[in-house]
């Protein structure tokens, strides 16, 4: 089922998600709906907060995006991304590499707004899959960026919080309009 995506201005976007204890049918059904919602909106990721659920649950799918390549490594060996996408996970932890790079980002909760956002170019992620398995891997490229973006959501951090002050100032009018529309 395609769910409504919460827009900027809704307080749930600033909520830190609750840890997911037991992965039950309700969590699996929510994850399925989130995948359908993300795909319908042409996104590469979606956090539970974006559909109004403050939980540590998110999805990322960067398969087939060739103009922004990604790499994933488990135990130092590169793995086939297509076998891991969509990546549905709960209770993630991130370790950020020291090197940073700026890249264009958008957000489904901020329609038609994009900006250059600095992020770590390489990350180590530890997370739990819906089958209960815990996995640790390194990621680069769009996968690293998307994971940082979605895990920020799980902690109530929005991509506008990572923008330069000049960019935020330039977008101030559009951001205020989104906030007003969210309150209607």
ROSE-4610 file (N, C-alpha, C; in Angstrom, 1 decimal, always signed):
// ROSE-4610
residu = [X/X/X/X/X/X/X/X/X/X/X/X/X/X/X/X/X/X/X/X/X/X/X/X/X/X/X/X/X/X/X/X/X/X/X/X/X/X/X/X/X/X/X/X/X/X/X/X/X/X/X/X/X/X/X/X/X/X/X/X/X/X/X/X/X/X/X/X/X/X/X/X/X/X/X/X/X/X/X/X/X/X/X/X/X/X/X/X/X/X/X/X/X/X/X/X/X/X/X/X/X/X/X/X/X/X/X/X/X/X/X/X/X/X/X/X/X/X/X/X/X/X/X/X/X/X/X/X/X/X/X/X/X/X/X/X/X/X/X/X/X/X/X/X/X/X/X/X/X/X/X/X/X/X/X/X/X/X/X/X/X/X/X/X/X/X/X/X/X/X/X/X/X/X/X/X/X/X/X/X/X/X/X/X/X/X/X/X/X/X/X/X/X/X/X/X/X/X/X/X/X/X/X/X/X/X/X/X/X/X/X/X/X/X/X/X/X/X/X/X/X/X/X/X/X/X/X/X/X/X/X/X/X/X/X/X/X/X/X/X/X/X/X/X/X/X/X/X/X/X/X/X/X/X/X/X/X/X/X/X/X/X/X/X/X/X/X/X/X/X/X/X/X/X/X/X/X/X/X/X/X/X/X/X/X/X/X/X/X/X/X/X/X/X/X/X/X/X/X/X/X/X/X/X/X/X/X/X/X/X/X/X/X/X/X/X/X/X/X/X/X/X/X/X/X/X/X/X/X/X/X/X/X/X/X/X/X/X/X/X/X/X/X/X/X/X/X/X/X/X/X/X/X/X/X/X/X/X/X/X/X/X/X/X/X/X/X/X/X/X/X/X/X/X/X/X/X/X/X/X/X/X/X/X/X/X/X/X/X/X/X/X/X/X/X/X/X/X/X/X/X/X/X/X/X/X/X/X/X/X/X/X/X/X/X/X/X/X/X/X/X/X/X/X/X/X/X/X/X/X/X/X/X/X/X/X/X/X/X/X/X/X/X/X/X/X/X/X/X/X/X/X/X/X/X/X/X/X/X/X/X/X/X/X/X/X/X/X/X/X/X/X/X/X/X/X/X/X/X/X/X/X/X/X/X/X/X/X/X/X/X/X/X/X/X/X/X/X/X/X/X/X/X/X/X/X/X/X/X/X/X/X/X/X/X/X/X/X/X/X/X/X/X/X/X/X/X/X/X/X/X/X/X/X/X/X/X/X/X/X/X/X/X/X/X/X/X/X/X/X/X/X]
num = [1/1/1/2/2/2/3/3/3/4/4/4/5/5/5/6/6/6/7/7/7/8/8/8/9/9/9/10/10/10/11/11/11/12/12/12/13/13/13/14/14/14/15/15/15/16/16/16/17/17/17/18/18/18/19/19/19/20/20/20/21/21/21/22/22/22/23/23/23/24/24/24/25/25/25/26/26/26/27/27/27/28/28/28/29/29/29/30/30/30/31/31/31/32/32/32/33/33/33/34/34/34/35/35/35/36/36/36/37/37/37/38/38/38/39/39/39/40/40/40/41/41/41/42/42/42/43/43/43/44/44/44/45/45/45/46/46/46/47/47/47/48/48/48/49/49/49/50/50/50/51/51/51/52/52/52/53/53/53/54/54/54/55/55/55/56/56/56/57/57/57/58/58/58/59/59/59/60/60/60/61/61/61/62/62/62/63/63/63/64/64/64/65/65/65/66/66/66/67/67/67/68/68/68/69/69/69/70/70/70/71/71/71/72/72/72/73/73/73/74/74/74/75/75/75/76/76/76/77/77/77/78/78/78/79/79/79/80/80/80/81/81/81/82/82/82/83/83/83/84/84/84/85/85/85/86/86/86/87/87/87/88/88/88/89/89/89/90/90/90/91/91/91/92/92/92/93/93/93/94/94/94/95/95/95/96/96/96/97/97/97/98/98/98/99/99/99/100/100/100/101/101/101/102/102/102/103/103/103/104/104/104/105/105/105/106/106/106/107/107/107/108/108/108/109/109/109/110/110/110/111/111/111/112/112/112/113/113/113/114/114/114/115/115/115/116/116/116/117/117/117/118/118/118/119/119/119/120/120/120/121/121/121/122/122/122/123/123/123/124/124/124/125/125/125/126/126/126/127/127/127/128/128/128/129/129/129/130/130/130/131/131/131/132/132/132/133/133/133/134/134/134/135/135/135/136/136/136/137/137/137/138/138/138/139/139/139/140/140/140/141/141/141/142/142/142/143/143/143/144/144/144/145/145/145/146/146/146/147/147/147/148/148/148/149/149/149/150/150/150/151/151/151/152/152/152/153/153/153/154/154/154/155/155/155/156/156/156/157/157/157/158/158/158/159/159/159/160/160/160/161/161/161/162/162/162/163/163/163/164/164/164/165/165/165/166/166/166/167/167/167/168/168/168/169/169/169/170/170/170/171/171/171/172/172/172/173/173/173/174/174/174/175/175/175/176/176/176/177/177/177/178/178/178/179/179/179/180/180/180/181/181/181/182/182/182/183/183/183/184/184/184]
x = [+0.8/+0.0/+0.9/+0.6/+1.3/+0.8/+1.8/+1.5/+1.8/+1.2/+1.5/+2.9/+3.6/+4.9/+4.8/+5.3/+5.2/+6.1/+5.7/+6.4/+7.0/+8.1/+8.8/+7.8/+7.9/+7.0/+6.3/+6.1/+5.5/+6.5/+6.1/+7.1/+7.6/+6.9/+7.4/+8.8/+9.1/+10.4/+11.5/+11.3/+12.3/+12.4/+11.5/+11.5/+12.6/+13.3/+14.3/+13.5/+13.7/+13.0/+13.2/+12.2/+12.3/+13.0/+13.8/+14.5/+13.4/+13.6/+12.7/+13.2/+12.3/+12.6/+12.4/+11.2/+10.9/+10.5/+11.0/+10.6/+9.5/+8.3/+7.1/+6.4/+5.3/+4.5/+4.2/+3.9/+3.6/+4.7/+5.9/+7.1/+7.4/+7.2/+7.4/+6.4/+5.2/+4.2/+4.4/+4.9/+5.2/+6.4/+7.4/+8.5/+8.1/+7.2/+6.7/+6.0/+5.2/+4.5/+5.5/+6.5/+7.6/+8.3/+8.6/+9.2/+8.3/+7.1/+6.1/+6.0/+5.9/+5.8/+7.1/+8.3/+9.5/+9.6/+9.3/+9.3/+8.3/+7.1/+6.1/+6.6/+7.4/+7.9/+9.2/+9.7/+11.0/+12.2/+12.1/+13.2/+14.2/+15.3/+16.3/+16.4/+15.6/+15.5/+14.3/+13.9/+12.8/+12.9/+12.8/+12.8/+11.4/+11.2/+9.9/+9.3/+10.1/+9.6/+8.9/+9.3/+8.8/+7.4/+6.9/+5.5/+4.8/+5.4/+4.7/+4.9/+5.9/+6.2/+7.6/+7.7/+9.0/+9.7/+10.2/+10.9/+12.3/+13.2/+14.5/+14.4/+13.6/+13.4/+13.5/+14.3/+14.5/+14.8/+14.7/+15.1/+15.9/+16.8/+17.6/+17.6/+17.5/+17.7/+18.4/+19.6/+20.4/+20.8/+20.1/+20.3/+20.0/+20.9/+20.7/+20.9/+21.4/+21.7/+23.2/+23.4/+24.7/+25.4/+24.7/+25.4/+25.9/+25.6/+26.1/+26.4/+27.6/+27.9/+28.1/+27.9/+28.0/+28.8/+29.5/+30.2/+29.9/+29.8/+29.5/+30.5/+31.1/+32.1/+31.8/+31.8/+31.6/+32.9/+33.5/+34.8/+35.8/+35.8/+36.8/+36.6/+35.6/+35.3/+34.1/+34.3/+33.1/+32.0/+30.8/+29.6/+28.8/+27.9/+27.0/+25.8/+25.8/+24.8/+23.3/+23.1/+21.8/+21.2/+22.1/+21.7/+21.3/+21.6/+21.3/+20.2/+19.8/+18.8/+17.4/+16.3/+16.4/+16.9/+17.7/+18.2/+17.3/+16.6/+15.6/+16.3/+16.3/+17.1/+16.5/+16.8/+16.4/+17.6/+17.5/+18.5/+19.9/+20.1/+21.5/+22.4/+23.7/+24.8/+25.8/+26.3/+27.2/+28.5/+29.6/+30.9/+31.3/+31.6/+31.9/+33.4/+33.8/+35.2/+35.6/+36.9/+37.4/+37.2/+37.3/+37.2/+35.8/+35.6/+34.2/+34.2/+32.9/+32.7/+31.3/+31.1/+29.8/+29.1/+27.8/+27.0/+25.6/+24.9/+23.6/+22.6/+21.8/+20.8/+19.5/+18.5/+17.1/+16.5/+15.2/+14.5/+13.0/+12.4/+11.0/+10.1/+10.6/+9.9/+10.0/+10.9/+11.2/+11.0/+9.8/+9.6/+10.3/+11.0/+11.6/+12.7/+13.2/+14.4/+15.6/+16.7/+17.9/+19.0/+20.1/+21.3/+22.5/+23.7/+24.9/+25.1/+25.3/+25.5/+26.8/+27.6/+28.9/+28.6/+29.1/+28.9/+30.3/+30.4/+31.6/+31.5/+32.6/+32.6/+32.7/+33.0/+33.1/+32.5/+31.7/+31.1/+31.2/+31.1/+30.9/+29.5/+28.7/+27.3/+27.2/+26.5/+26.1/+24.6/+23.9/+22.4/+21.9/+20.6/+19.9/+18.9/+18.9/+18.0/+16.6/+15.6/+14.3/+14.2/+15.2/+15.3/+16.0/+16.4/+17.0/+18.5/+19.1/+20.5/+21.1/+22.2/+23.0/+24.1/+24.3/+25.4/+26.2/+27.5/+28.3/+29.0/+29.0/+29.6/+30.1/+31.0/+31.5/+30.8/+30.5/+29.9/+30.5/+30.5/+30.9/+29.9/+30.1/+29.2/+27.8/+26.8/+25.5/+24.9/+25.3/+24.9/+25.3/+26.6/+27.1/+26.3/+26.0/+25.3/+23.8/+23.2/+21.8/+21.6/+22.6/+22.5/+22.7/+23.6/+23.8/+22.5/+21.9/+20.7/+19.5/+19.3/+18.2/+18.4/+19.7/+19.9/+19.9/+20.2/+19.9/+18.4/+17.6/+16.1/+15.7/+16.3/+16.0/+16.3/+17.2/+17.7/+17.1/+16.1/+15.5/+16.3/+17.3/+18.2/+17.7/+17.6/+17.1/+18.3/+18.2/+19.3/+19.5/+18.4/+18.6/+19.6/+19.7/+20.6/+22.0/+22.3/+23.6/+24.0/+23.1/+23.3/+24.2/+24.9/+25.6/+24.5/+24.9/+24.0/+23.6/+24.5/+24.1/+23.0/+23.1/+22.1/+20.8/+20.9/+19.6/+18.9/+19.7/+19.2/+18.5/+19.2/+18.6/+17.3/+17.1/+15.9/+14.9/+15.2/+14.3/+12.8/+12.6/+11.2/+10.5/+11.1/+10.5/+10.3/+11.3/+11.2/+10.0/+9.8/+8.7/+7.4/+7.3/+6.1/+5.8/+6.8/+6.5/+6.0/+6.6/+6.2/+4.7/+4.3/+2.9/+2.0/+2.4/+1.5/+1.3/+2.4/+2.3/+1.3/+1.1/+0.3/-1.2/-1.5/-2.8/-3.6]
y = [-1.2/+0.0/+1.2/+2.2/+3.4/+4.3/+4.8/+5.6/+7.1/+8.0/+9.4/+9.7/+10.5/+10.9/+12.2/+12.2/+13.4/+14.4/+15.7/+16.8/+17.6/+18.4/+19.2/+20.1/+20.2/+21.0/+20.1/+18.8/+17.8/+17.5/+17.6/+17.3/+15.9/+14.9/+13.5/+13.4/+14.3/+14.3/+14.6/+15.3/+15.6/+14.6/+13.6/+12.5/+11.5/+11.2/+10.1/+8.8/+7.9/+6.7/+5.7/+5.0/+4.0/+2.8/+2.2/+0.9/-0.1/-0.9/-2.0/-3.2/-3.7/-4.9/-6.2/-6.7/-7.9/-7.5/-8.2/-7.9/-8.9/-8.3/-9.1/-8.8/-9.4/-9.2/-7.7/-7.0/-5.6/-4.8/-5.1/-4.4/-4.8/-6.1/-6.5/-5.9/-5.8/-5.2/-3.7/-3.0/-1.6/-1.4/-2.3/-2.3/-2.5/-3.4/-3.6/-2.4/-1.7/-0.5/+0.6/+0.7/+1.7/+1.5/+0.3/+0.0/+0.5/+0.1/+0.5/+2.1/+2.7/+4.2/+4.8/+4.3/+4.9/+4.8/+3.6/+3.4/+4.3/+4.4/+5.3/+6.7/+7.1/+8.5/+8.7/+7.6/+7.6/+8.0/+7.5/+7.7/+6.6/+6.9/+5.8/+5.4/+6.1/+5.7/+6.3/+5.7/+6.2/+5.7/+6.6/+6.3/+6.3/+5.5/+5.3/+6.7/+7.6/+9.0/+9.6/+9.3/+10.0/+9.5/+8.4/+7.9/+8.0/+8.8/+9.1/+8.1/+7.3/+6.2/+6.5/+7.0/+7.2/+5.9/+5.2/+3.9/+3.9/+3.0/+2.8/+1.8/+2.2/+1.3/+2.2/+1.7/+2.4/+1.5/+2.0/+1.2/+2.1/+1.4/+2.1/+1.2/+1.7/+0.9/+1.8/+1.4/+2.1/+1.3/+0.1/-0.8/-0.1/-0.3/+0.2/+1.7/+2.4/+3.8/+3.9/+4.0/+3.9/+5.3/+6.4/+7.7/+8.1/+7.4/+7.6/+6.3/+5.7/+4.3/+4.1/+2.9/+2.6/+1.3/+1.1/-0.1/-0.6/-1.9/-2.5/-3.6/-3.6/-4.6/-5.2/-6.6/-7.3/-8.1/-8.0/-8.7/-8.3/-7.0/-6.6/-7.0/-7.8/-8.2/-7.5/-7.0/-6.4/-7.4/-7.0/-7.9/-7.2/-8.1/-7.6/-6.9/-5.6/-4.7/-5.2/-5.7/-6.1/-7.2/-8.0/-9.1/-8.5/-7.3/-6.7/-5.6/-5.3/-4.2/-4.8/-4.2/-3.1/-3.5/-2.7/-2.9/-2.4/-3.3/-3.0/-3.3/-2.3/-2.5/-1.8/-2.3/-1.7/-1.4/-0.5/-0.3/-0.1/+0.8/+0.9/+1.7/+1.4/+2.2/+2.5/+3.7/+4.2/+4.6/+4.3/+4.8/+5.5/+6.8/+7.7/+7.7/+7.5/+7.7/+9.2/+9.4/+10.8/+11.6/+11.0/+11.8/+12.2/+13.4/+13.9/+14.4/+14.3/+14.9/+15.5/+16.5/+17.1/+16.4/+16.3/+15.7/+16.2/+16.2/+16.7/+15.7/+16.2/+15.4/+16.1/+15.2/+15.7/+14.8/+15.1/+14.3/+14.3/+13.1/+13.0/+13.9/+14.2/+15.1/+16.6/+16.9/+18.3/+18.3/+18.2/+18.1/+19.2/+18.9/+19.8/+20.7/+20.2/+20.9/+20.0/+20.5/+19.8/+20.7/+20.1/+20.9/+20.1/+20.7/+20.1/+19.9/+18.6/+18.2/+17.5/+18.0/+17.2/+16.0/+14.9/+13.6/+12.8/+11.9/+11.0/+10.2/+10.0/+9.3/+7.8/+7.3/+5.9/+5.7/+4.7/+4.5/+3.0/+2.7/+1.3/+1.3/+0.4/+0.3/-1.0/-1.0/-2.2/-2.1/-3.1/-3.0/-4.4/-4.4/-5.7/-5.8/-6.9/-7.1/-7.6/-7.7/-8.1/-9.6/-10.4/-11.8/-12.0/-10.9/-11.0/-11.0/-11.2/-11.3/-9.9/-9.9/-8.6/-8.6/-7.5/-7.5/-6.2/-6.3/-5.1/-5.1/-3.9/-3.7/-2.3/-2.1/-0.8/-0.4/+0.9/+1.4/+2.7/+2.9/+4.1/+4.6/+5.7/+6.3/+6.6/+6.4/+6.8/+6.0/+4.7/+3.9/+4.5/+4.9/+5.6/+6.8/+7.6/+8.9/+8.6/+7.7/+7.4/+6.8/+5.9/+5.4/+6.5/+7.4/+8.6/+9.4/+9.7/+10.5/+9.8/+8.5/+7.8/+7.6/+7.3/+7.1/+8.5/+9.6/+10.9/+11.0/+10.7/+10.7/+10.0/+8.8/+7.9/+8.6/+9.6/+10.3/+11.7/+12.0/+13.3/+14.4/+14.1/+15.0/+15.1/+16.3/+16.5/+17.0/+16.8/+17.2/+18.7/+19.4/+20.9/+21.3/+20.4/+20.6/+20.5/+19.8/+19.6/+20.6/+21.5/+22.5/+23.6/+24.3/+25.5/+26.5/+27.5/+28.6/+29.4/+29.6/+30.3/+29.6/+28.3/+27.5/+27.5/+27.4/+27.4/+28.8/+29.9/+31.2/+31.3/+30.8/+30.9/+30.1/+29.1/+28.2/+28.6/+29.7/+30.0/+30.2/+30.9/+31.1/+29.7/+28.9/+27.6/+26.7/+26.8/+26.0/+26.5/+27.8/+28.4/+28.0/+28.0/+27.5/+26.1/+25.2/+23.8/+23.7/+24.4/+24.4/+24.8/+25.9/+26.4/+25.3/+24.7/+23.7/+22.5/+22.1/+21.0/+21.2/+22.5/+22.8/+22.9/+22.9/+23.1/+21.8]
z = [+0.0/+0.0/+0.0/-0.9/-0.9/+0.2/+1.0/+2.2/+1.9/+2.7/+2.5/+3.1/+2.4/+2.9/+3.6/+4.9/+5.7/+5.2/+5.1/+4.6/+5.7/+5.4/+6.3/+7.0/+8.3/+9.2/+10.1/+9.8/+10.7/+11.8/+13.0/+14.1/+14.2/+13.5/+13.6/+12.9/+11.9/+11.2/+12.2/+13.3/+14.3/+15.4/+15.3/+16.4/+16.2/+17.3/+17.3/+17.3/+16.4/+16.3/+17.5/+17.9/+19.0/+18.4/+19.2/+18.8/+18.5/+17.4/+17.1/+17.9/+18.7/+19.5/+18.6/+18.7/+17.9/+16.5/+15.5/+14.1/+13.8/+13.9/+13.7/+12.3/+12.1/+10.9/+10.6/+11.7/+11.6/+11.0/+11.5/+11.0/+9.6/+9.2/+7.9/+6.9/+7.3/+6.5/+6.3/+7.4/+7.3/+6.3/+6.4/+5.4/+4.0/+3.8/+2.4/+1.9/+2.7/+2.3/+2.1/+2.9/+2.7/+1.3/+1.0/-0.3/-1.5/-1.4/-2.4/-2.5/-1.3/-1.2/-1.8/-1.4/-1.9/-3.5/-4.0/-5.4/-6.2/-5.6/-6.3/-6.3/-5.3/-5.3/-6.0/-6.6/-7.3/-6.3/-5.1/-4.1/-4.1/-3.4/-3.2/-1.7/-0.9/+0.5/+1.2/+2.3/+3.1/+4.5/+5.5/+6.9/+7.4/+8.5/+9.1/+9.5/+9.9/+10.3/+9.1/+7.9/+6.7/+6.4/+7.1/+6.9/+8.2/+9.1/+10.4/+11.5/+11.4/+12.4/+13.0/+14.2/+14.8/+15.3/+14.3/+14.6/+14.0/+14.5/+13.9/+12.7/+11.7/+10.5/+9.3/+8.3/+7.1/+5.9/+4.7/+3.5/+2.6/+1.9/+0.9/-0.3/-1.5/-2.7/-3.8/-4.0/-5.0/-6.2/-6.3/-7.5/-8.8/-9.8/-11.1/-11.3/-10.3/-10.5/-10.9/-12.2/-12.8/-12.8/-12.8/-12.8/-11.5/-10.4/-9.1/-8.5/-8.9/-8.5/-7.0/-6.5/-5.1/-5.1/-3.9/-3.6/-2.2/-2.0/-0.7/-0.5/+0.7/+1.1/+2.4/+2.4/+3.6/+3.8/+5.0/+5.3/+4.3/+3.9/+2.9/+1.5/+1.2/-0.2/-0.7/-2.0/-2.6/-2.9/-2.7/-2.9/-4.0/-4.6/-5.6/-5.0/-5.2/-4.7/-4.9/-6.1/-6.5/-5.6/-5.0/-4.1/-2.7/-2.5/-1.1/-1.2/-2.4/-2.5/-2.8/-2.3/-1.3/+0.0/+0.6/+2.0/+3.0/+3.7/+4.7/+6.1/+7.0/+8.2/+9.4/+10.6/+11.8/+12.7/+13.6/+14.7/+14.2/+13.2/+12.6/+13.5/+13.2/+13.8/+12.6/+12.6/+11.6/+12.1/+11.4/+11.7/+10.4/+10.6/+9.4/+9.1/+7.9/+7.5/+7.6/+7.6/+7.7/+6.5/+5.3/+4.0/+3.8/+3.3/+3.1/+1.6/+1.1/-0.2/-0.3/-1.1/-1.3/-2.4/-2.3/-3.4/-3.3/-4.4/-4.5/-3.8/-3.0/-2.3/-2.3/-2.4/-2.2/-1.1/-0.8/+0.2/-0.1/+0.0/-0.3/+0.6/+1.8/+2.7/+2.3/+1.4/+0.9/-0.6/-1.1/-2.6/-3.3/-4.4/-5.3/-4.7/-3.6/-3.0/-3.0/-3.6/-3.5/-3.1/-2.7/-2.2/-2.2/-2.3/-2.1/-0.6/-0.2/+1.2/+1.4/+2.4/+2.6/+3.5/+3.1/+3.8/+3.8/+4.7/+4.6/+3.3/+2.7/+1.4/+1.6/+2.8/+3.1/+4.5/+4.7/+6.0/+6.4/+7.6/+8.1/+8.8/+8.3/+8.9/+9.6/+10.8/+11.5/+11.7/+11.2/+11.2/+11.3/+11.6/+11.6/+10.5/+9.8/+8.7/+9.2/+8.4/+8.8/+9.2/+8.7/+9.0/+10.4/+11.1/+12.4/+12.3/+11.1/+10.9/+11.1/+11.9/+12.0/+11.0/+10.3/+9.3/+9.5/+9.2/+9.2/+7.8/+7.2/+5.9/+5.8/+4.7/+4.4/+3.1/+2.9/+1.7/+1.2/-0.1/-0.7/-1.7/-2.3/-3.3/-2.8/-3.7/-3.3/-2.2/-2.1/-0.9/+0.4/+0.5/+1.7/+2.0/+1.0/+1.2/+1.6/+0.9/+1.2/+2.6/+3.0/+4.4/+5.4/+5.2/+6.1/+6.2/+5.1/+5.0/+5.7/+5.5/+6.1/+7.6/+8.0/+9.4/+10.2/+9.5/+10.1/+10.4/+9.4/+9.7/+10.9/+11.1/+12.2/+13.6/+13.5/+14.7/+14.7/+13.9/+13.9/+13.2/+12.5/+11.8/+10.3/+9.8/+8.4/+7.5/+6.2/+5.4/+5.4/+5.7/+5.8/+7.0/+7.9/+9.1/+8.6/+7.5/+7.0/+5.9/+5.5/+4.5/+5.0/+4.1/+4.4/+4.8/+5.6/+6.0/+4.8/+3.8/+2.6/+1.8/+1.7/+1.0/+1.7/+3.0/+3.8/+3.7/+3.7/+3.5/+2.2/+1.1/-0.2/-0.3/+0.5/+0.4/+1.5/+2.2/+3.4/+3.0/+1.9/+1.5/+1.2/+0.5/+0.1/+1.4/+2.3/+3.5/+4.4/+4.5/+5.2/+4.6/+3.3/+2.6/+2.9/+2.9/+3.3/+4.7/+5.6/+7.0/+7.1/+6.4/+6.5/+5.9/+4.8/+4.2/+5.1/+5.9/+6.8/+7.9/+8.3/+9.4/+9.0/+7.7/+7.2/+7.5]
